[in-house]
Amino acid sequence: MEDRTIHPSMKSVVAAYLLAIVIILAATWAIYTYGQDRPRWLYFIPLLALLAPLNMHLKRRLVTLHFRDDHLTLETGFFSRTRRTVDTAKIQDVTVQQTLGQRMMGVGDVILEDSGQSGSIAIRNVDRPREIADLIINSSKRAR
């Protein structure tokens, strides 16, 4: 298998930024429409609108799945990092889960079950999840 790195999709992050821009534009319009009688809380709406997309963007960058030779490595975290490596020969099950919204955007969750007692590995909101799952299954078959 070739070396490959996968991050969660940017599609939901872009959608959140677009929604935040619409909210900011509406708040800006409301601020100028009210004139002198504008409430003070109206100034906080643009700041609050950006918090959710910024949080989503940061979380997306903090999850990385690496395919290397005969193993997979999932790295998560910012200040404290967690790194989990699984030998592809030990992967028993690969599940792709997609909600209706994920199916419409072409993303999904890939969940790996290995033969050990350590549980499952999941990477959320991945572009082309079926292709990724097939790649993992084929690598697992070759490793055995």
C-alpha positions, 0 to 999 in steps of 0.5 A, spaced: 500 500 500 502 506 498 503 511 504 497 516 504 495 521 509 487 522 511 484 528 514 476 529 516 473 532 510 473 540 510 465 540 507 462 541 513 467 546 516 466 550 509 458 550 510 459 552 517 463 558 515 458 560 510 453 560 515 457 564 520 458 569 514 450 569 513 449 570 520 455 576 520 452 579 514 445 579 518 448 582 524 451 587 521 445 589 517 441 589 524 446 594 527 446 599 522 438 598 521 437 600 529 441 606 529 442 609 535 437 604 539 441 598 537 442 593 543 449 592 546 448 584 545 448 585 537 455 586 537 457 579 540 453 575 534 459 576 529 464 573 534 459 568 537 458 566 529 465 564 528 466 560 534 463 554 531 466 554 525 473 555 528 472 549 533 470 545 527 476 547 523 481 546 529 478 539 531 479 537 523 486 539 523 487 535 530 485 528 527 490 524 522 490 517 519 496 515 516 497 509 511 504 506 511 506 499 508 503 494 513 500 498 518 495 504 520 496 510 525 491 514 528 493 521 531 489 525 535 490 531 540 493 538 540 496 539 547 496 531 549 497 527 543 494 520 542 497 515 537 494 508 536 498 504 531 494 497 528 497 492 524 493 491 518 493 484 518 489 484 525 484 488 522 477 484 522 472 489 520 471 495 517 465 499 517 462 505 514 457 509 517 453 515 513 447 519 516 443 522 511 447 529 511 453 525 510 451 521 504 448 528 501 455 531 502 459 525 500 462 523 507 462 518 512 465 515 518 470 509 517 470 504 523 476 499 524 475 493 529 482 489 530 483 482 533 486 485 539 482 487 546 483 495 544 477 496 541 475 500 535 478 506 531 474 511 528 475 517 524 469 521 522 467 525 516 472 522 511 471 524 504 470 518 500 469 513 506 467 507 501 474 508 497 478 508 504 474 502 507 476 498 500 483 500 501 484 498 508 480 491 507 485 490 501 491 492 505 489 487 510 488 481 505 495 482 502 498 483 509 495 476 511 
